[in-house]
Amino acid sequence: MSDRKQTLETLRDELIDRLERYQAHQEQRDGPLDKDMEDQSIEVENDEVVEALHREAETELRQVLHALARLDAGEGDACERCGEAIDPRRLSALPYTTLCRDCAEAH
């Protein structure tokens, strides 16, 4: 197994765990808000932050799964837009990328 694939699988597992924690937090918070207005404001703000983190983790998970599928298909190191090889330094920094730097900047 390649180092990149192992990195992606580890990241996938971490993101799934994170999403489960966010979901558990949301289920725990489904009750009524606190009676104090200041506490309500803090609760709503916290819920909004958790929801934003949840959306971000879902997006990243989709990217990781897409990169894993491309690796399995033998396309993982080639830019999916231009077909050129993706710089290994870019893959090291952003293992789920599927675009070379030029195509990512043009996107």
N, CA, C and O atoms as a Tinker XYZ file with bonds, in Angstrom:
   428  protein
     1  N      0.856000   -1.184000    0.000000    73     2
     2  CA     0.000000    0.000000    0.000000    64     1     3
     3  C      0.893000    1.236000    0.000000    63     2     4     5
     4  O      1.879000    1.307000    0.734000    81     3
     5  N      0.537000    2.190000   -0.821000    73     3     6
     6  CA     1.336000    3.409000   -0.903000    64     5     7
     7  C      1.158000    4.255000    0.354000    63     6     8     9
     8  O      0.152000    4.164000    1.057000    81     7
     9  N      2.172000    5.080000    0.610000    73     7    10
    10  CA     2.094000    5.981000    1.766000    64     9    11
    11  C      0.909000    6.929000    1.628000    63    10    12    13
    12  O      0.220000    7.221000    2.605000    81    11
    13  N      0.676000    7.408000    0.404000    73    11    14
    14  CA    -0.431000    8.344000    0.184000    64    13    15
    15  C     -1.766000    7.671000    0.473000    63    14    16    17
    16  O     -2.640000    8.263000    1.107000    81    15
    17  N     -1.923000    6.439000    0.011000    73    15    18
    18  CA    -3.182000    5.741000    0.251000    64    17    19
    19  C     -3.389000    5.528000    1.748000    63    18    20    21
    20  O     -4.494000    5.703000    2.262000    81    19
    21  N     -2.325000    5.152000    2.436000    73    19    22
    22  CA    -2.423000    4.954000    3.882000    64    21    23
    23  C     -2.783000    6.270000    4.582000    63    22    24    25
    24  O     -3.596000    6.288000    5.506000    81    23
    25  N     -2.170000    7.363000    4.133000    73    23    26
    26  CA    -2.481000    8.683000    4.699000    64    25    27
    27  C     -3.950000    9.029000    4.470000    63    26    28    29
    28  O     -4.631000    9.509000    5.376000    81    27
    29  N     -4.429000    8.782000    3.256000    73    27    30
    30  CA    -5.827000    9.073000    2.935000    64    29    31
    31  C     -6.781000    8.207000    3.749000    63    30    32    33
    32  O     -7.811000    8.696000    4.213000    81    31
    33  N     -6.458000    6.942000    3.926000    73    31    34
    34  CA    -7.334000    6.059000    4.710000    64    33    35
    35  C     -7.363000    6.480000    6.170000    63    34    36    37
    36  O     -8.412000    6.422000    6.811000    81    35
    37  N     -6.228000    6.902000    6.699000    73    35    38
    38  CA    -6.186000    7.401000    8.079000    64    37    39
    39  C     -7.019000    8.676000    8.202000    63    38    40    41
    40  O     -7.785000    8.837000    9.152000    81    39
    41  N     -6.863000    9.573000    7.241000    73    39    42
    42  CA    -7.639000   10.821000    7.239000    64    41    43
    43  C     -9.126000   10.516000    7.129000    63    42    44    45
    44  O     -9.939000   11.128000    7.822000    81    43
    45  N     -9.489000    9.565000    6.254000    73    43    46
    46  CA   -10.895000    9.164000    6.103000    64    45    47
    47  C    -11.461000    8.702000    7.455000    63    46    48    49
    48  O    -12.542000    9.128000    7.862000    81    47
    49  N    -10.725000    7.836000    8.135000    73    47    50
    50  CA   -11.196000    7.317000    9.418000    64    49    51
    51  C    -11.332000    8.424000   10.464000    63    50    52    53
    52  O    -12.283000    8.429000   11.246000    81    51
    53  N    -10.384000    9.359000   10.478000    73    51    54
    54  CA   -10.447000   10.482000   11.422000    64    53    55
    55  C    -11.657000   11.367000   11.130000    63    54    56    57
    56  O    -12.334000   11.823000   12.052000    81    55
    57  N    -11.925000   11.607000    9.854000    73    55    58
    58  CA   -13.070000   12.443000    9.481000    64    57    59
    59  C    -14.390000   11.764000    9.835000    63    58    60    61
    60  O    -15.320000   12.429000   10.292000    81    59
    61  N    -14.482000   10.471000    9.635000    73    59    62
    62  CA   -15.699000    9.740000   10.002000    64    61    63
    63  C    -15.916000    9.827000   11.509000    63    62    64    65
    64  O    -17.039000   10.046000   11.961000    81    63
    65  N    -14.851000    9.656000   12.288000    73    63    66
    66  CA   -14.967000    9.791000   13.748000    64    65    67
    67  C    -15.420000   11.192000   14.138000    63    66    68    69
    68  O    -16.274000   11.357000   15.009000    81    67
    69  N    -14.843000   12.203000   13.485000    73    67    70
    70  CA   -15.201000   13.590000   13.782000    64    69    71
    71  C    -16.674000   13.844000   13.453000    63    70    72    73
    72  O    -17.387000   14.480000   14.230000    81    71
    73  N    -17.122000   13.347000   12.308000    73    71    74
    74  CA   -18.523000   13.527000   11.919000    64    73    75
    75  C    -19.462000   12.845000   12.911000    63    74    76    77
    76  O    -20.528000   13.379000   13.217000    81    75
    77  N    -19.086000   11.693000   13.406000    73    75    78
    78  CA   -19.912000   11.003000   14.403000    64    77    79
    79  C    -19.990000   11.813000   15.694000    63    78    80    81
    80  O    -21.043000   11.870000   16.328000    81    79
    81  N    -18.874000   12.442000   16.086000    73    79    82
    82  CA   -18.894000   13.283000   17.300000    64    81    83
    83  C    -19.782000   14.506000   17.099000    63    82    84    85
    84  O    -20.535000   14.882000   17.997000    81    83
    85  N    -19.695000   15.131000   15.916000    73    83    86
    86  CA   -20.542000   16.289000   15.632000    64    85    87
    87  C    -22.014000   15.884000   15.653000    63    86    88    89
    88  O    -22.855000   16.613000   16.180000    81    87
    89  N    -22.319000   14.733000   15.086000    73    87    90
    90  CA   -23.698000   14.242000   15.064000    64    89    91
    91  C    -24.193000   13.983000   16.486000    63    90    92    93
    92  O    -25.324000   14.330000   16.825000    81    91
    93  N    -23.350000   13.379000   17.311000    73    91    94
    94  CA   -23.726000   13.118000   18.704000    64    93    95
    95  C    -23.970000   14.434000   19.441000    63    94    96    97
    96  O    -24.902000   14.540000   20.238000    81    95
    97  N    -23.141000   15.422000   19.176000    73    95    98
    98  CA   -23.330000   16.737000   19.804000    64    97    99
    99  C    -24.677000   17.325000   19.388000    63    98   100   101
   100  O    -25.417000   17.853000   20.219000    81    99
   101  N    -24.985000   17.229000   18.099000    73    99   102
   102  CA   -26.244000   17.785000   17.600000    64   101   103
   103  C    -27.441000   17.073000   18.223000    63   102   104   105
   104  O    -28.416000   17.718000   18.610000    81   103
   105  N    -27.371000   15.763000   18.319000    73   103   106
   106  CA   -28.474000   15.003000   18.921000    64   105   107
   107  C    -28.645000   15.359000   20.390000    63   106   108   109
   108  O    -29.765000   15.405000   20.899000    81   107
   109  N    -27.547000   15.607000   21.060000    73   107   110
   110  CA   -27.588000   15.990000   22.477000    64   109   111
   111  C    -28.199000   17.380000   22.640000    63   110   112   113
   112  O    -28.834000   17.655000   23.659000    81   111
   113  N    -28.020000   18.253000   21.659000    73   111   114
   114  CA   -28.487000   19.629000   21.733000    64   113   115
   115  C    -29.901000   19.817000   21.199000    63   114   116   117
   116  O    -30.372000   20.953000   21.135000    81   115
   117  N    -30.576000   18.783000   20.826000    73   115   118
   118  CA   -31.903000   18.930000   20.236000    64   117   119
   119  C    -32.972000   19.372000   21.230000    63   118   120   121
   120  O    -34.127000   19.564000   20.850000    81   119
   121  N    -32.607000   19.531000   22.473000    73   119   122
   122  CA   -33.575000   19.946000   23.482000    64   121   123
   123  C    -33.809000   21.450000   23.439000    63   122   124   125
   124  O    -33.244000   22.148000   22.598000    81   123
   125  N    -34.642000   21.946000   24.346000    73   123   126
   126  CA   -34.946000   23.383000   24.381000    64   125   127
   127  C    -33.722000   24.204000   24.785000    63   126   128   129
   128  O    -32.818000   23.698000   25.450000    81   127
   129  N    -33.703000   25.449000   24.385000    73   127   130
   130  CA   -32.624000   26.352000   24.751000    64   129   131
   131  C    -32.736000   26.748000   26.216000    63   130   132   133
   132  O    -33.804000   26.644000   26.820000    81   131
   133  N    -31.638000   27.196000   26.770000    73   131   134
   134  CA   -31.598000   27.690000   28.134000    64   133   135
   135  C    -32.547000   28.884000   28.258000    63   134   136   137
   136  O    -32.793000   29.581000   27.274000    81   135
   137  N    -33.071000   29.119000   29.441000    73   135   138
   138  CA   -34.017000   30.228000   29.647000    64   137   139
   139  C    -33.331000   31.593000   29.634000    63   138   140   141
   140  O    -33.957000   32.590000   29.274000    81   139
   141  N    -32.086000   31.653000   30.012000    73   139   142
   142  CA   -31.340000   32.898000   30.050000    64   141   143
   143  C    -30.962000   33.319000   28.620000    63   142   144   145
   144  O    -30.412000   32.511000   27.871000    81   143
   145  N    -31.246000   34.563000   28.234000    73   143   146
   146  CA   -31.002000   35.047000   26.872000    64   145   147
   147  C    -29.516000   34.980000   26.492000    63   146   148   149
   148  O    -29.172000   34.611000   25.369000    81   147
   149  N    -28.647000   35.338000   27.433000    73   147   150
   150  CA   -27.215000   35.298000   27.144000    64   149   151
   151  C    -26.764000   33.860000   26.894000    63   150   152   153
   152  O    -25.991000   33.600000   25.973000    81   151
   153  N    -27.247000   32.930000   27.715000    73   151   154
   154  CA   -26.906000   31.522000   27.524000    64   153   155
   155  C    -27.479000   30.995000   26.210000    63   154   156   157
   156  O    -26.843000   30.191000   25.529000    81   155
   157  N    -28.679000   31.450000   25.858000    73   155   158
   158  CA   -29.265000   31.038000   24.575000    64   157   159
   159  C    -28.379000   31.494000   23.416000    63   158   160   161
   160  O    -28.137000   30.744000   22.471000    81   159
   161  N    -27.911000   32.712000   23.502000    73   159   162
   162  CA   -27.066000   33.260000   22.455000    64   161   163
   163  C    -25.790000   32.430000   22.298000    63   162   164   165
   164  O    -25.365000   32.135000   21.181000    81   163
   165  N    -25.192000   32.062000   23.413000    73   163   166
   166  CA   -23.968000   31.244000   23.390000    64   165   167
   167  C    -24.271000   29.865000   22.819000    63   166   168   169
   168  O    -23.490000   29.338000   22.027000    81   167
   169  N    -25.397000   29.275000   23.214000    73   167   170
   170  CA   -25.767000   27.951000   22.705000    64   169   171
   171  C    -25.975000   27.981000   21.196000    63   170   172   173
   172  O    -25.503000   27.093000   20.485000    81   171
   173  N    -26.672000   28.989000   20.709000    73   171   174
   174  CA   -26.927000   29.106000   19.268000    64   173   175
   175  C    -25.608000   29.307000   18.524000    63   174   176   177
   176  O    -25.375000   28.687000   17.486000    81   175
   177  N    -24.755000   30.168000   19.051000    73   175   178
   178  CA   -23.461000   30.405000   18.414000    64   177   179
   179  C    -22.630000   29.122000   18.390000    63   178   180   181
   180  O    -22.009000   28.812000   17.373000    81   179
   181  N    -22.609000   28.383000   19.482000    73   179   182
   182  CA   -21.874000   27.115000   19.530000    64   181   183
   183  C    -22.433000   26.127000   18.512000    63   182   184   185
   184  O    -21.676000   25.438000   17.828000    81   183
   185  N    -23.745000   26.060000   18.415000    73   183   186
   186  CA   -24.376000   25.149000   17.445000    64   185   187
   187  C    -23.993000   25.532000   16.018000    63   186   188   189
   188  O    -23.765000   24.661000   15.178000    81   187
   189  N    -23.923000   26.828000   15.747000    73   187   190
   190  CA   -23.554000   27.280000   14.402000    64   189   191
   191  C    -22.107000   26.909000   14.082000    63   190   192   193
   192  O    -21.801000   26.517000   12.956000    81   191
   193  N    -21.225000   27.028000   15.057000    73   191   194
   194  CA   -19.818000   26.654000   14.860000    64   193   195
   195  C    -19.710000   25.158000   14.600000    63   194   196   197
   196  O    -19.003000   24.736000   13.685000    81   195
   197  N    -20.404000   24.357000   15.397000    73   195   198
   198  CA   -20.364000   22.907000   15.216000    64   197   199
   199  C    -20.930000   22.540000   13.847000    63   198   200   201
   200  O    -20.386000   21.662000   13.176000    81   199
   201  N    -21.997000   23.186000   13.424000    73   199   202
   202  CA   -22.583000   22.903000   12.111000    64   201   203
   203  C    -21.606000   23.257000   10.993000    63   202   204   205
   204  O    -21.496000   22.515000   10.017000    81   203
   205  N    -20.896000   24.376000   11.117000    73   203   206
   206  CA   -19.909000   24.759000   10.105000    64   205   207
   207  C    -18.763000   23.747000   10.058000    63   206   208   209
   208  O    -18.295000   23.388000    8.977000    81   207
   209  N    -18.315000   23.293000   11.218000    73   207   210
   210  CA   -17.266000   22.276000   11.264000    64   209   211
   211  C    -17.748000   20.963000   10.658000    63   210   212   213
   212  O    -16.985000   20.266000    9.988000    81   211
   213  N    -19.005000   20.630000   10.892000    73   211   214
   214  CA   -19.604000   19.413000   10.334000    64   213   215
   215  C    -19.612000   19.486000    8.804000    63   214   216   217
   216  O    -19.215000   18.533000    8.133000    81   215
   217  N    -20.059000   20.599000    8.263000    73   215   218
   218  CA   -20.090000   20.770000    6.798000    64   217   219
   219  C    -18.682000   20.686000    6.207000    63   218   220   221
   220  O    -18.473000   20.065000    5.165000    81   219
   221  N    -17.726000   21.314000    6.880000    73   219   222
   222  CA   -16.338000   21.297000    6.417000    64   221   223
   223  C    -15.785000   19.869000    6.414000    63   222   224   225
   224  O    -15.109000   19.467000    5.466000    81   223
   225  N    -16.069000   19.108000    7.463000    73   223   226
   226  CA   -15.599000   17.722000    7.543000    64   225   227
   227  C    -16.261000   16.853000    6.475000    63   226   228   229
   228  O    -15.613000   15.974000    5.906000    81   227
   229  N    -17.536000   17.086000    6.199000    73   227   230
   230  CA   -18.223000   16.331000    5.135000    64   229   231
   231  C    -17.592000   16.607000    3.780000    63   230   232   233
   232  O    -17.389000   15.686000    2.989000    81   231
   233  N    -17.280000   17.872000    3.509000    73   231   234
   234  CA   -16.653000   18.251000    2.246000    64   233   235
   235  C    -15.284000   17.594000    2.113000    63   234   236   237
   236  O    -14.946000   17.048000    1.063000    81   235
   237  N    -14.507000   17.649000    3.176000    73   235   238
   238  CA   -13.179000   17.046000    3.143000    64   237   239
   239  C    -13.273000   15.530000    2.975000    63   238   240   241
   240  O    -12.462000   14.935000    2.265000    81   239
   241  N    -14.253000   14.902000    3.624000    73   239   242
   242  CA   -14.427000   13.460000    3.489000    64   241   243
   243  C    -14.760000   13.086000    2.045000    63   242   244   245
   244  O    -14.231000   12.106000    1.521000    81   243
   245  N    -15.631000   13.858000    1.403000    73   243   246
   246  CA   -15.949000   13.601000   -0.011000    64   245   247
   247  C    -14.687000   13.684000   -0.876000    63   246   248   249
   248  O    -14.494000   12.869000   -1.779000    81   247
   249  N    -13.837000   14.667000   -0.596000    73   247   250
   250  CA   -12.596000   14.822000   -1.353000    64   249   251
   251  C    -11.661000   13.637000   -1.117000    63   250   252   253
   252  O    -11.034000   13.143000   -2.054000    81   251
   253  N    -11.568000   13.188000    0.117000    73   251   254
   254  CA   -10.715000   12.050000    0.454000    64   253   255
   255  C    -11.218000   10.795000   -0.245000    63   254   256   257
   256  O    -10.427000   10.047000   -0.819000    81   255
   257  N    -12.526000   10.556000   -0.201000    73   255   258
   258  CA   -13.095000    9.369000   -0.849000    64   257   259
   259  C    -12.872000    9.417000   -2.359000    63   258   260   261
   260  O    -12.586000    8.393000   -2.979000    81   259
   261  N    -13.001000   10.598000   -2.945000    73   259   262
   262  CA   -12.766000   10.762000   -4.376000    64   261   263
   263  C    -11.298000   10.462000   -4.711000    63   262   264   265
   264  O    -11.014000    9.778000   -5.695000    81   263
   265  N    -10.371000   10.970000   -3.901000    73   263   266
   266  CA    -8.945000   10.728000   -4.125000    64   265   267
   267  C     -8.620000    9.246000   -3.978000    63   266   268   269
   268  O     -7.826000    8.708000   -4.750000    81   267
   269  N     -9.230000    8.575000   -2.986000    73   267   270
   270  CA    -9.018000    7.133000   -2.814000    64   269   271
   271  C     -9.527000    6.355000   -4.024000    63   270   272   273
   272  O     -8.870000    5.420000   -4.479000    81   271
   273  N    -10.682000    6.733000   -4.542000    73   271   274
   274  CA   -11.233000    6.054000   -5.721000    64   273   275
   275  C    -10.306000    6.247000   -6.919000    63   274   276   277
   276  O    -10.100000    5.318000   -7.700000    81   275
   277  N     -9.750000    7.443000   -7.066000    73   275   278
   278  CA    -8.807000    7.696000   -8.168000    64   277   279
   279  C     -7.536000    6.884000   -7.999000    63   278   280   281
   280  O     -6.988000    6.382000   -8.980000    81   279
   281  N     -7.058000    6.748000   -6.764000    73   279   282
   282  CA    -5.885000    5.909000   -6.524000    64   281   283
   283  C     -6.170000    4.461000   -6.898000    63   282   284   285
   284  O     -5.361000    3.810000   -7.559000    81   283
   285  N     -7.319000    3.966000   -6.473000    73   283   286
   286  CA    -7.694000    2.584000   -6.784000    64   285   287
   287  C     -7.817000    2.354000   -8.292000    63   286   288   289
   288  O     -7.573000    1.250000   -8.779000    81   287
   289  N     -8.197000    3.403000   -9.029000    73   287   290
   290  CA    -8.335000    3.300000  -10.477000    64   289   291
   291  C     -7.001000    3.547000  -11.195000    63   290   292   293
   292  O     -6.937000    3.496000  -12.423000    81   291
   293  N     -5.933000    3.816000  -10.422000    73   291   294
   294  CA    -4.629000    4.066000  -11.022000    64   293   295
   295  C     -4.449000    5.468000  -11.561000    63   294   296   297
   296  O     -3.545000    5.709000  -12.361000    81   295
   297  N     -5.289000    6.396000  -11.142000    73   295   298
   298  CA    -5.253000    7.772000  -11.649000    64   297   299
   299  C     -4.841000    8.777000  -10.580000    63   298   300   301
   300  O     -4.916000    9.983000  -10.816000    81   299
   301  N     -4.415000    8.319000   -9.429000    73   299   302
   302  CA    -4.248000    9.173000   -8.261000    64   301   303
   303  C     -3.210000   10.252000   -8.322000    63   302   304   305
   304  O     -3.347000   11.258000   -7.626000    81   303
   305  N     -2.151000   10.093000   -9.137000    73   303   306
   306  CA    -1.095000   11.099000   -9.182000    64   305   307
   307  C     -1.207000   12.018000  -10.391000    63   306   308   309
   308  O     -0.361000   12.892000  -10.583000    81   307
   309  N     -2.234000   11.832000  -11.201000    73   307   310
   310  CA    -2.427000   12.662000  -12.394000    64   309   311
   311  C     -3.556000   13.660000  -12.142000    63   310   312   313
   312  O     -4.578000   13.322000  -11.544000    81   311
   313  N     -3.357000   14.875000  -12.600000    73   311   314
   314  CA    -4.378000   15.912000  -12.484000    64   313   315
   315  C     -5.617000   15.477000  -13.253000    63   314   316   317
   316  O     -5.518000   15.066000  -14.409000    81   315
   317  N     -6.760000   15.564000  -12.633000    73   315   318
   318  CA    -7.974000   15.123000  -13.311000    64   317   319
   319  C     -8.468000   16.131000  -14.342000    63   318   320   321
   320  O     -9.400000   15.839000  -15.093000    81   319
   321  N     -7.867000   17.293000  -14.388000    73   319   322
   322  CA    -8.257000   18.284000  -15.396000    64   321   323
   323  C     -7.330000   18.235000  -16.618000    63   322   324   325
   324  O     -7.810000   18.127000  -17.747000    81   323
   325  N     -6.009000   18.313000  -16.407000    73   323   326
   326  CA    -5.080000   18.378000  -17.542000    64   325   327
   327  C     -4.326000   17.080000  -17.785000    63   326   328   329
   328  O     -3.735000   16.906000  -18.850000    81   327
   329  N     -4.334000   16.162000  -16.817000    73   327   330
   330  CA    -3.673000   14.876000  -16.982000    64   329   331
   331  C     -2.199000   14.863000  -16.626000    63   330   332   333
   332  O     -1.575000   13.802000  -16.615000    81   331
   333  N     -1.633000   16.023000  -16.336000    73   331   334
   334  CA    -0.221000   16.088000  -15.952000    64   333   335
   335  C     -0.039000   15.533000  -14.543000    63   334   336   337
   336  O     -0.984000   15.476000  -13.755000    81   335
   337  N      1.188000   15.126000  -14.241000    73   335   338
   338  CA     1.498000   14.610000  -12.907000    64   337   339
   339  C      1.352000   15.730000  -11.876000    63   338   340   341
   340  O      1.762000   16.865000  -12.119000    81   339
   341  N      0.771000   15.403000  -10.739000    73   339   342
   342  CA     0.654000   16.361000   -9.632000    64   341   343
   343  C      1.968000   16.325000   -8.865000    63   342   344   345
   344  O      2.471000   15.252000   -8.532000    81   343
   345  N      2.517000   17.491000   -8.588000    73   343   346
   346  CA     3.788000   17.604000   -7.877000    64   345   347
   347  C      3.705000   16.831000   -6.552000    63   346   348   349
   348  O      2.766000   17.026000   -5.780000    81   347
   349  N      4.684000   15.956000   -6.288000    73   347   350
   350  CA     4.670000   15.184000   -5.033000    64   349   351
   351  C      4.627000   16.055000   -3.780000    63   350   352   353
   352  O      4.072000   15.644000   -2.760000    81   351
   353  N      5.210000   17.262000   -3.848000    73   351   354
   354  CA     5.149000   18.169000   -2.692000    64   353   355
   355  C      3.727000   18.627000   -2.435000    63   354   356   357
   356  O      3.316000   18.786000   -1.286000    81   355
   357  N      2.969000   18.841000   -3.518000    73   355   358
   358  CA     1.556000   19.229000   -3.377000    64   357   359
   359  C      0.766000   18.070000   -2.779000    63   358   360   361
   360  O     -0.070000   18.273000   -1.899000    81   359
   361  N      1.032000   16.856000   -3.258000    73   359   362
   362  CA     0.335000   15.677000   -2.735000    64   361   363
   363  C      0.677000   15.447000   -1.267000    63   362   364   365
   364  O     -0.168000   15.005000   -0.488000    81   363
   365  N      1.915000   15.748000   -0.894000    73   363   366
   366  CA     2.316000   15.589000    0.502000    64   365   367
   367  C      1.581000   16.592000    1.394000    63   366   368   369
   368  O      1.144000   16.257000    2.496000    81   367
   369  N      1.452000   17.821000    0.903000    73   367   370
   370  CA     0.787000   18.871000    1.682000    64   369   371
   371  C     -0.725000   18.714000    1.692000    63   370   372   373
   372  O     -1.377000   19.027000    2.688000    81   371
   373  N     -1.287000   18.230000    0.586000    73   371   374
   374  CA    -2.737000   18.122000    0.427000    64   373   375
   375  C     -3.037000   16.768000   -0.225000    63   374   376   377
   376  O     -3.327000   16.709000   -1.420000    81   375
   377  N     -2.969000   15.679000    0.552000    73   375   378
   378  CA    -3.026000   14.330000   -0.030000    64   377   379
   379  C     -4.304000   14.017000   -0.797000    63   378   380   381
   380  O     -4.307000   13.096000   -1.614000    81   379
   381  N     -5.390000   14.751000   -0.562000    73   379   382
   382  CA    -6.636000   14.448000   -1.265000    64   381   383
   383  C     -6.840000   15.314000   -2.505000    63   382   384   385
   384  O     -7.910000   15.287000   -3.113000    81   383
   385  N     -5.821000   16.078000   -2.880000    73   383   386
   386  CA    -5.968000   16.891000   -4.074000    64   385   387
   387  C     -6.036000   16.016000   -5.322000    63   386   388   389
   388  O     -5.409000   14.959000   -5.387000    81   387
   389  N     -6.791000   16.463000   -6.294000    73   387   390
   390  CA    -6.884000   15.755000   -7.570000    64   389   391
   391  C     -6.536000   16.694000   -8.725000    63   390   392   393
   392  O     -6.699000   16.353000   -9.897000    81   391
   393  N     -6.054000   17.885000   -8.364000    73   391   394
   394  CA    -5.684000   18.885000   -9.370000    64   393   395
   395  C     -4.243000   19.329000   -9.144000    63   394   396   397
   396  O     -3.793000   19.468000   -8.007000    81   395
   397  N     -3.520000   19.553000  -10.257000    73   395   398
   398  CA    -2.194000   20.143000  -10.142000    64   397   399
   399  C     -2.363000   21.601000   -9.695000    63   398   400   401
   400  O     -3.472000   22.135000   -9.697000    81   399
   401  N     -1.275000   22.221000   -9.320000    73   399   402
   402  CA    -1.363000   23.585000   -8.811000    64   401   403
   403  C     -1.926000   24.547000   -9.846000    63   402   404   405
   404  O     -2.760000   25.391000   -9.520000    81   403
   405  N     -1.477000   24.426000  -11.086000    73   403   406
   406  CA    -1.952000   25.335000  -12.133000    64   405   407
   407  C     -3.460000   25.220000  -12.330000    63   406   408   409
   408  O     -4.157000   26.231000  -12.418000    81   407
   409  N     -3.960000   23.993000  -12.400000    73   407   410
   410  CA    -5.407000   23.800000  -12.606000    64   409   411
   411  C     -6.200000   24.247000  -11.377000    63   410   412   413
   412  O     -7.295000   24.793000  -11.512000    81   411
   413  N     -5.656000   24.019000  -10.190000    73   411   414
   414  CA    -6.346000   24.438000   -8.962000    64   413   415
   415  C     -6.437000   25.960000   -8.897000    63   414   416   417
   416  O     -7.456000   26.504000   -8.472000    81   415
   417  N     -5.373000   26.650000   -9.318000    73   415   418
   418  CA    -5.387000   28.112000   -9.292000    64   417   419
   419  C     -6.329000   28.673000  -10.350000    63   418   420   421
   420  O     -6.927000   29.732000  -10.156000    81   419
   421  N     -6.461000   27.959000  -11.477000    73   419   422
   422  CA    -7.354000   28.402000  -12.546000    64   421   423
   423  C     -8.811000   28.128000  -12.216000    63   422   424   425
   424  O     -9.711000   28.727000  -12.804000    81   423
   425  N     -9.040000   27.227000  -11.282000    73   423   426
   426  CA   -10.406000   26.804000  -10.933000    64   425   427
   427  C    -11.054000   27.850000  -10.128000    63   426   428
   428  O    -12.208000   27.695000   -9.729000    81   427
